[in-house]
């Protein structure tokens, strides 16, 4: 072959490829099929099968390996999704004057934004304090500002929700509880919580305080909402990637209130499943410090930068679904942005209609990234969802904000004829008058009376359904609180100052003695060395890969890794696949979502907690232990060794491998992402379980390496090691095993990542 027609392939040592279509001279490297491709190729080394990229087998779906040439199949899927969307729309119940409107929830990063939201028609606002909120770079509210906000909002009939929506370490649990107690005392209506362990502790300590499950908990199916309801949440913020059909199904069957985002910025990674900012930049998105690496260029363009979400054109669908709340994103946005966006959505809800083209254009001018997207909602997912903030967008925003009123905390002027406010389910109306925020009042109960009454009220989190099934599920929360395992008195005391770490240990139930175990996950069976079962106690594969290899030859694998996402529309196919894997010898299952625990138990798997459960404190494994008999938990990769040492549980850590950073609903269009510094992030497909398409997982550019630091791991209480193998060959896997047996330093010149000691 002429030199100019040769294609540089990073996997050339494993697969010698001529071109994407089997012909010589293919020039587009993005079309090249290597061992992860769909064609049978020559020159396969290290024991890999040339035909590793199998076709759908037994009706269970596609491969986990990467396939770039999927346009035709993707079009088929998206066509079916569009048909499903239209079919769902046609079957929605009609809207009448008696149809209950969802609550309009508006973000506020400052007191000025609160006033702008209230004057523009918000039913409720959500804001963050100075600690434990997912927008730490916003202006946020100190304690005094929160008190003023609650007083003001009580006066105008607007509810106030406060975010405690970050992961909480052991040494922060007491601080979090004390902060929640302060918020309860000043009269906030609910807390938005992202840490499942913190939720259960608050349920005992403050049983009357309403809790909403953050979108970071990645609730994407009915099972997840029911578990969250049983744990004491009154409302769940559904995953942003859900389509209309799945949203409707949950709304019609859930025992708790449902909330979705309808406007604002979108994360390209599945809700609560992004580690890129933390692992690559040292700024955790799950701790409110996201550096937004998804907005940066890769491969010379912006394949991860999504346009802002806008569902203003689907308001009637949202009302008909029975959603409890529509949520706007933007706690870092200006008061003028809040005022303009809120006013439009208020009008659309009150008039029970979709936005006009002029209103959509106005929303675009206020703020957009080259327009908006509704791709997830409609099921039409493609490159039309991508966008960046252009200079034209910025100019339009400046012009639009010039026309908006800037609100201040003093000398507020009501800019509309009336203010609509919800108080105990009824609407009140005030005349357009000039009034100071502190004096603003309508005929409702006073703030002070409300706060005093909070101490005698029963919990207001009433279930929509009073069925025996739901009542039985709710026994879970009560049993956990009365068991003594979650006694909060050891952490929170009005008189004694306790050391948080010691308190947690007294709090914990006894766990079985920790055994030294080594576990591993692979993408392909062909990566597993013949002696791997002599080193690893658990060897896991994706479920379709497990089924494929188990049917052809003896497999060394004895576990499966649950798909990260299983929508209700995918449940039947997923259950069939997982049940087949269990029958073929899969004893263990790594589960990383609350909504998948019951499914794994029903099939008969022995449960292992995946790192996506976000175990960062001792309370979380206690909670999960009541939901299922987990044998161990892989701790969050965001933990450093001292934080891992604090956690009292049967725990494991990822000690080798490229960390999975992002789960992509929309394909990035390449099998690798190269950033501005030249770092390469491999991309592999994860089966969707629908049998039609796959989601993608972006892996880190370099692997974790702790072979030479096993003594430090032991000092932190880490006796179980977990290995993640992604693009390694069988020979490379064998060399890694040898290195960890001999406690070797990383290979010379190899870029690695360490688990920090401090």
Secondary structure, DSSP 8 states (H G I E B T S, - for coil): --GGG----TTTTT-----TTSSTT---GGG---TTSSS--S---TT--TT-S----TTS---SS--S--HHHHHHHHHHHHHHHHHHHHHS----TTS---EEEEE-SSHHHHHHHHHTT-SEEEEEBSSS-S-TTS--B-HHHHHHHHHHHHHHT-EEEEEE-S---GGGHHHHHHHHHHHHHHT-SEEEE--HHHHHHHHHHTTTS-EEE-GGG---SHHHHHHHHHTT-SEEE--TT--HHHHHHHHHH-SSEEEEEEEE---SB-TT---HHHHHHS--GGGT----GGGS-BTTB-TT-B-EEE-GGGHHHHHHHT-SEEEE--TTS-HHHHHHHHHHHHHHHHHT----HHHHHHHHHHS-SSSEE-HHHHT--SGGGB----HHHHHHHHHHHHHS----SSS-B--SS-EEEEETTEEEEE---B--GGG---SS--HHHHHHHTTT-------S---HHHHHHTHHHHHHHHSSTT-GGGT--SS----HHHHHHHHS---------EEEE-S-GGGS-TTHHHH-SEEEEEHHHHHHHHTTS-----EEE--S---GGGHHHHHHHHHHHHHTT--EEEE-SGGGHHHHHHHT-EEEE-GGG---SHHHHHHHHHHS-EEEEE--TT--HHHHHH--SSEEEEEEE--EEEEESS--SSSEEE-TT--EEEEEEEE-SSSS-EEEEEE-SSEEE-GGGHHHHHHTT--EEEEE-SS--HHHHHHHHHHHHTT----TT--EE-----
